[in-house]
């Protein structure tokens, strides 16, 4: 059924980031068996893009120290993409040896976060990623570029659109095939979302290469996503049960919950290919293993109905 609302796409791709971005900030590492079952359940629910892990050094993100084991045991399904975040050339080599076919790099747009996260300047981080992107593209792999702090930074405050445009256009010129705009600390509002999208497309960044990645710190995740969809974006990052955060930014709370977005999109008649009931069941299963309730409003509502 069509929603009848103007300017919305007929279909949206949801990139599920729970297994990587969602679990990287857990106080204790989640066992590989749980991660693998989590990924299987997400695929069973219809996800075609599941961000699986990261090839970071265990000292940086100990929660993902089992990346090699997870990738070795992963049951890759035809038609499902399993992107992996790589921080450098060594990480890329590990990813290629593990059979990874989709990679991502992580590019801060502010100097403060670049220093906190990578101990480099923004320019130095782009220099570090240049050979990684080039090698991945030579191997025939698509490369997603994550841009962090696109609307606000805990040290620098509001981030000018021109700052984001500079990094975004640099990543496109280096060979990135997709850019995910991260509201890492969740301070974006719909007007600022549209302003940044307009600035990016005005600078020549193809709209079809842009995804959005909102955190729900101020409860604006759904509103921001709706504004992005009206502007022509058709790829949205979410995390099952609203899992996630950022180890290097304490004000970064959970990601926009997959179930909350799907409830909205289903109500708008927008196709995603996802089964909401299976996703709710998955988030309840994972919440039991993490020992705390889901952050998703939809999951909590359904859990209350089951009592």
C-alpha positions as CSV (number, residue, x, y, z in Angstrom):
1,X,0.0,0.0,0.0
2,X,1.3,3.4,-0.9
3,X,1.5,6.0,1.8
4,X,0.4,8.8,-0.4
5,X,3.0,11.1,1.1
6,X,5.0,13.1,-1.5
7,X,8.7,12.7,-2.1
8,X,9.3,9.4,-0.5
9,X,11.1,6.4,-2.1
10,X,9.3,3.2,-2.9
11,X,12.0,1.1,-1.4
12,X,14.8,1.6,1.2
13,X,17.9,-0.5,1.9
14,X,18.6,-0.9,5.6
15,X,22.2,-1.5,6.4
16,X,22.2,-3.4,9.7
17,X,25.2,-2.3,11.8
18,X,24.4,-4.2,15.0
19,X,27.1,-6.9,14.9
20,X,29.9,-4.4,14.5
21,X,28.9,-0.9,15.5
22,X,26.3,-2.2,17.8
23,X,28.5,-4.5,19.8
24,X,31.7,-2.6,19.8
25,X,30.8,-0.5,22.9
26,X,29.6,-3.4,25.1
27,X,31.3,-3.4,28.5
28,X,32.3,-7.0,28.0
29,X,33.1,-8.9,24.8
30,X,30.1,-10.9,23.4
31,X,31.0,-14.6,22.6
32,X,31.6,-15.4,19.0
33,X,28.8,-18.0,19.1
34,X,26.3,-15.3,20.0
35,X,27.6,-13.0,17.3
36,X,27.3,-15.7,14.7
37,X,23.8,-16.6,15.7
38,X,22.9,-12.8,15.8
39,X,24.1,-12.5,12.2
40,X,22.2,-15.6,11.2
41,X,19.0,-14.3,12.8
42,X,19.4,-11.0,11.0
43,X,19.8,-12.7,7.7
44,X,16.7,-14.9,8.4
45,X,14.8,-11.6,9.0
46,X,15.6,-10.5,5.5
47,X,18.6,-8.3,5.9
48,X,20.7,-8.0,2.7
49,X,23.4,-5.9,4.2
50,X,24.9,-6.9,7.6
51,X,28.0,-5.1,8.9
52,X,29.8,-8.0,10.4
53,X,32.9,-7.0,12.3
54,X,36.1,-4.8,12.2
55,X,39.7,-5.7,11.6
56,X,40.9,-3.3,14.2
57,X,43.7,-4.1,16.7
58,X,42.2,-5.8,19.8
59,X,43.8,-3.1,22.0
60,X,41.6,-0.5,20.3
61,X,38.3,-2.4,20.4
62,X,38.6,-5.6,22.4
63,X,35.0,-6.4,21.8
64,X,35.8,-7.3,18.2
65,X,39.1,-9.2,18.9
66,X,37.4,-12.4,17.5
67,X,37.0,-10.9,14.0
68,X,39.0,-13.6,12.3
69,X,37.1,-16.4,14.0
70,X,33.7,-14.8,13.2
71,X,34.6,-14.4,9.5
72,X,36.1,-18.0,9.4
73,X,32.9,-19.5,10.8
74,X,30.4,-17.1,9.0
75,X,27.9,-18.9,6.8
76,X,27.7,-16.4,3.9
77,X,24.3,-16.5,2.2
78,X,23.9,-15.8,-1.5
79,X,22.5,-12.3,-2.0
80,X,23.6,-11.0,1.4
81,X,26.5,-8.6,1.8
82,X,28.7,-8.7,4.9
83,X,30.8,-5.5,5.0
84,X,33.8,-5.3,7.3
85,X,35.5,-2.2,8.7
86,X,39.3,-2.0,8.0
87,X,41.5,0.6,9.6
88,X,44.7,0.2,7.5
89,X,46.4,-2.0,4.9
90,X,47.2,-4.8,7.3
91,X,43.5,-4.9,8.2
92,X,42.6,-5.0,4.5
93,X,45.0,-8.0,3.9
94,X,43.3,-9.8,6.8
95,X,39.9,-9.1,5.3
96,X,40.8,-10.3,1.9
97,X,42.4,-13.5,3.3
98,X,39.1,-14.1,5.1
99,X,37.1,-13.8,1.9
100,X,35.5,-10.4,2.6
101,X,33.9,-8.8,-0.5
102,X,32.7,-5.5,1.0
103,X,34.9,-3.2,3.1
104,X,34.5,0.1,4.9
105,X,36.9,2.8,6.1
106,X,36.3,5.3,8.9
107,X,37.0,8.9,8.3
108,X,36.6,11.6,11.0
109,X,35.6,15.0,9.7
110,X,36.8,17.0,12.7
111,X,40.3,17.5,13.9
112,X,39.4,16.7,17.5
113,X,37.8,13.4,16.7
114,X,40.6,12.5,14.3
115,X,43.0,13.0,17.1
116,X,41.0,11.1,19.7
117,X,40.1,8.2,17.4
118,X,43.1,7.8,15.1
119,X,45.8,10.0,16.7
120,X,46.1,11.8,13.4
121,X,44.9,14.9,11.7
122,X,42.0,14.7,9.2
123,X,44.5,15.0,6.3
124,X,46.7,12.3,7.7
125,X,43.8,10.0,8.2
126,X,42.9,10.4,4.5
127,X,46.5,9.7,3.5
128,X,46.3,6.5,5.6
129,X,43.1,5.4,3.9
130,X,44.2,6.3,0.3
131,X,46.2,3.1,-0.3
132,X,43.6,1.0,1.5
133,X,40.8,2.2,-0.8
134,X,43.0,1.9,-3.9
135,X,44.0,-1.7,-3.1
136,X,40.4,-2.6,-2.4
137,X,39.1,-1.1,-5.6
138,X,41.9,-2.8,-7.5
139,X,40.6,-6.1,-6.0
140,X,37.1,-5.3,-7.3
141,X,35.6,-4.5,-3.9
142,X,33.2,-1.7,-3.2
143,X,34.3,0.6,-0.4
144,X,32.0,2.4,2.0
145,X,33.4,5.5,3.7
146,X,32.0,6.3,7.1
147,X,32.1,10.0,8.0
148,X,31.9,10.6,11.7
149,X,30.7,13.8,13.5
150,X,28.9,15.1,10.5
151,X,26.6,17.4,12.4
152,X,28.3,17.9,15.8
153,X,31.5,17.1,17.7
154,X,31.7,17.0,21.5
155,X,34.9,19.1,21.5
156,X,34.2,21.5,18.6
157,X,30.4,21.9,18.7
158,X,28.4,22.3,15.5
159,X,30.3,21.2,12.4
160,X,30.1,23.4,9.3
161,X,28.7,21.8,6.2
162,X,31.8,22.8,4.3
163,X,34.0,20.7,6.6
164,X,31.9,17.6,5.8
165,X,31.9,18.3,2.1
166,X,35.7,18.5,2.0
167,X,36.1,15.1,3.5
168,X,33.3,13.6,1.5
169,X,34.6,14.8,-1.8
170,X,38.1,13.6,-0.9
171,X,36.8,10.1,-0.2
172,X,34.9,10.0,-3.5
173,X,38.0,11.1,-5.3
174,X,40.0,8.3,-3.5
175,X,37.5,5.7,-4.8
176,X,34.8,5.3,-2.2
177,X,31.6,3.9,-3.8
178,X,29.3,4.9,-0.9
179,X,29.4,7.5,1.9
180,X,27.6,7.0,5.2
181,X,27.0,10.3,7.0
182,X,27.3,9.7,10.8
183,X,25.6,11.8,13.4
184,X,27.9,10.2,16.0
185,X,26.6,12.1,19.0
186,X,23.0,12.4,17.8
187,X,22.7,16.2,17.6
188,X,21.3,16.5,14.1
189,X,17.9,17.9,13.3
190,X,15.9,17.6,10.1
191,X,16.7,21.1,8.8
192,X,20.4,20.5,9.3
193,X,20.2,17.1,7.7
194,X,18.7,18.6,4.5
195,X,21.2,21.4,4.5
196,X,24.1,19.0,4.5
197,X,22.6,16.8,1.8
198,X,22.0,19.8,-0.3
199,X,25.6,21.0,0.2
200,X,27.0,17.5,-0.7
201,X,25.0,17.2,-3.9
202,X,25.8,20.8,-4.8
203,X,29.5,19.8,-4.6
204,X,29.0,16.9,-7.0
205,X,28.6,14.0,-4.6
206,X,26.0,11.6,-6.2
207,X,22.9,11.3,-4.1
208,X,22.8,7.6,-4.8
209,X,26.1,7.2,-3.1
210,X,24.9,8.7,0.2
211,X,23.6,6.8,3.2
212,X,22.6,8.2,6.6
213,X,23.6,6.9,10.0
214,X,21.8,8.5,13.0
215,X,22.2,8.1,16.7
216,X,19.1,8.7,18.8
217,X,20.7,10.7,21.6
218,X,18.1,13.5,21.4
219,X,15.3,11.4,20.0
220,X,15.6,12.8,16.5
221,X,16.7,9.7,14.6
222,X,13.3,8.9,13.0
223,X,12.7,12.6,12.1
224,X,16.1,12.9,10.6
225,X,15.7,9.8,8.6
226,X,12.4,10.9,7.3
227,X,13.9,14.2,6.1
228,X,16.7,12.3,4.4
229,X,14.3,10.1,2.6
230,X,12.3,13.0,1.4
231,X,15.5,14.5,0.0
232,X,16.2,11.3,-2.0
233,X,18.4,9.1,0.3
234,X,17.5,5.4,0.0
235,X,20.1,3.7,2.3
236,X,19.8,4.0,6.1
237,X,22.1,2.5,8.7
238,X,20.3,1.1,11.8
239,X,21.1,-1.3,14.7
240,X,18.9,-4.0,16.0
241,X,17.4,-3.0,19.3
242,X,19.2,0.4,19.1
243,X,22.5,-1.1,20.1
244,X,25.7,0.9,19.8
245,X,27.7,4.0,20.6
246,X,31.2,5.0,20.1
247,X,34.2,4.1,22.3
248,X,35.9,7.4,21.6
249,X,32.9,9.7,22.2
250,X,31.1,9.3,25.5
251,X,28.1,11.4,24.4
252,X,27.4,8.9,21.5
253,X,24.5,6.8,22.6
254,X,22.7,4.0,20.7
255,X,22.0,3.9,17.0
256,X,18.6,4.4,15.6
257,X,16.8,1.1,16.2
258,X,16.1,-1.0,13.2
259,X,12.7,-2.0,14.5
260,X,11.7,1.6,15.1
261,X,12.6,2.6,11.6
262,X,10.9,-0.5,10.1
263,X,7.7,0.3,12.0
264,X,7.7,3.7,10.4
265,X,8.6,2.5,6.9
266,X,6.0,-0.3,7.0
267,X,3.4,2.3,7.9
268,X,4.4,4.4,4.9
269,X,4.2,1.5,2.5
270,X,8.0,1.6,1.8
271,X,9.5,-1.7,0.9
272,X,12.5,-3.0,2.9
273,X,12.2,-6.8,2.5
274,X,12.4,-7.2,6.3
275,X,10.3,-9.2,8.7
276,X,9.5,-7.0,11.7
277,X,8.3,-9.9,13.9
278,X,11.6,-11.8,13.3
279,X,13.6,-8.7,14.1
280,X,11.7,-8.1,17.4
281,X,12.3,-11.7,18.3
282,X,16.0,-11.3,17.6
283,X,16.4,-8.2,19.7
284,X,14.6,-9.8,22.6
285,X,16.9,-12.9,22.3
286,X,20.0,-10.6,22.2
287,X,18.8,-8.5,25.1
288,X,18.5,-11.6,27.2
289,X,22.1,-12.5,26.5
290,X,23.3,-8.9,27.1
291,X,21.4,-8.8,30.4
292,X,19.4,-5.6,29.8
293,X,16.3,-4.5,27.9
294,X,16.3,-3.4,24.3
295,X,16.5,0.4,23.6
296,X,14.0,0.1,20.8
297,X,10.6,1.6,21.6
298,X,8.9,-1.0,19.2
299,X,10.7,-3.9,20.8
300,X,9.7,-2.7,24.3
301,X,6.1,-2.2,23.3
302,X,5.9,-5.7,21.9
303,X,7.6,-7.1,25.0
304,X,5.0,-5.5,27.2
305,X,2.2,-7.1,25.1
306,X,3.8,-10.5,25.7
307,X,3.6,-10.1,29.5
